[in-house]
Amino acid sequence: MSLAKTTVMLLVLMCVAQGATASLVTNGGFETGDLTGWTCTGADSCLADTGSLTPHSGSWYLEGFDNTGFATLSQTITTVIGVDYELSFYSIVSIQDPANILNYAITGYAPTLVADTLSWLNTMRTFTATSTNTVISFMFETDSGTGIWGIDDVSVTSAVPEPAILSLMGLGLLGMGWQRRKVG
């Protein structure tokens, strides 16, 4: 088998492997134009928006503020106890002010503070699932006139390829070796 054909086959296998690590989060980019998949409580405003801030990607992002304490945006995802996952999201604030606070939390882990930046900031964290139902939460607070928070492109993926994907890749490599041996 030629080097070009081997390379193409490896690329196909890699694409299959990447496709299997699709995000477990529903509507992580808020591209439905609403909060489908999410629950928002205690907010003065919590909505999918297209305009106050520029979305990180796509057309929509979550826009929220709460001037009377912390609001919570959350989603429950199905996980496997003991398996490693990676949470990734982007956040932005319209005005840098000490009153603007954003924390995120994962079931079984303490809340973590996110820096307030005027440009989209990617936050990533690997965690081990402690439950079959893992809640991803964002807690945000603002003071009147201090701005709004934006959240976009929330995803949770398996940090390691699933055993089935590793098996498929192994079979593909064995097949390529067998084909190469047969031709040689």
N, C-alpha and C positions, 0 to 999 in steps of 0.2 A: 504494500500500500504506500502511496506517495506521501511525502511529508505534508503536502497541502491537504490531502484527504484526511490524514491523521489529525492535523490541526483543526480542520472544520468539525470533525467528530468530537474532539475535546471541547470545542466551543459550544457545541450543541448540548453536550452533557453538563457543562457548567451552567448554561441557561436553564436547563431542567432543574438543576440543583437550586439555583437562585429563585426560580418560580415557586418552589416548595416552601420557601421561607417568607411567604406573603404575610403581611401584617395581620395580627389578631384583632386590631382595633377597627371598629366600625366607624366610617366617616371621619377618619383621622385628619383629613384636609378640609373638612366641613364643606366639601364640594356639592353636597345635596342642597346647600343654601339654607339649611336649618341645623338643628342640634340632634338629628337622627342618631340614635345610639348613645347619646350623652344625657346626663341629668345635671341640671344646674340649680343650686339652691342658695338662697340668701343674697342674691345679687340685685343691685339697683338696675343693672343691665347685663345681659348675657345672651349674645346672639351671633349668628353667622353673619358676617358683613363683607362688603366688597370695597369700601371706600375710605373710611377714616384713616386707615393705614394701608400701605400697599401689601397685598398678600405675599407670603414667602414664595409660594408656588400656586399655580392654578388661579382661580378667580375669587375664592372665599377663604376666610380665616375666622377664628373665634375672637370676638371683641367683648371685653367685659370690664366692669368696674363696680365697686361697692364702697360707698362712703360711710357705712355704719358698722364695719367689722369685716370679717372674711366671708367671701362667697366661695362655693365649692362647685367645681365642674368635675364630674366623675363618670367612669365607665367600668363595668365589670367584664372581664374577659376570662375565657376558659383556659386554664393552664394545667400542667402536669407537675405534681409535687416533686421537687428535687431536680427539675430540669432548669437549665440556665436560659434566660431570655435577655433581650436587649431592648430597653426603652429609649426612644429617640423622639425629640420634639424641638420645635423652634419657638422662641418667645421674643417679644419686643414690647417696649413701653413708649407711649407718646411723649411723656415728659419725665426726665430723671428727677426724682424727688424721694427723700427718705420715707415718705408716707406710702409710696408704691411698693408693695411687697408681693412676691409670687413664690409660693412653695409648691413642690410636688411630693406626692407620697405614693408608695406601693404597699399593698397588704404585707404586713410582717416587717416593714422597715419604717424608720423614723422619717418625718418630713424633712425635705432638703430645700434650702433657700436657693433661688435662682437670681443671678445678677440682673439688675435693671439696665438695659442698654437701649440705645436709640436705633440700633440696627438689629436685624434678626440674629439671634444667638442660638446655636445648636447645642442642646444638652443631651448627653447620652449616658446611660447607666446600665450595667449588666446586673441582673439580680437572679436569685434562685427562687423559684416559686415555692411558697410555703403552704399553698392551698390550691384546690382545684378551681376555685373562683378567686381571681386576683383583681382587686380594685385599683385602678390608676386614678389618682385625684390631683387636681390643681386647685390650690387655695390662693385667692388673690384679694388684695385690699388696696384701696386708694382713699385719698381725702378729696373733698369737693374741690374741683378746679385743678387737681394734680394730674389728670390724664387718664388714660385707659391702657389696659393690657391686651396684647394680641398673642394668640397661640395658634400654631399651624403645623401641619405635617406630623401629627402624633402617630407613632408606630411602635408596636411591640412584635419582635420576631424572635424565633428560636436562635440562640447564640451559637449553637452547634448544629450542623446538618443532621436531619433525622436519620435513623438507621436505614430506612427504606431508600433514601436518596444515596447514602453511602453504598448500599448494595447495588443500586442501578449503575452508579459510576464504576464500581468494581467490575460488574458484568460487561459494561461497555469497554473498559480497558482490556479485559480478558478477550473479548471479541475482536478488538483491534489487534491484539497480539497474535491471536489465532489466524486472523486474516493475513497479517504481515508474514507469519511463518509459512502459511499456505502459498503465498505469492513468491516468497524467497526460496 
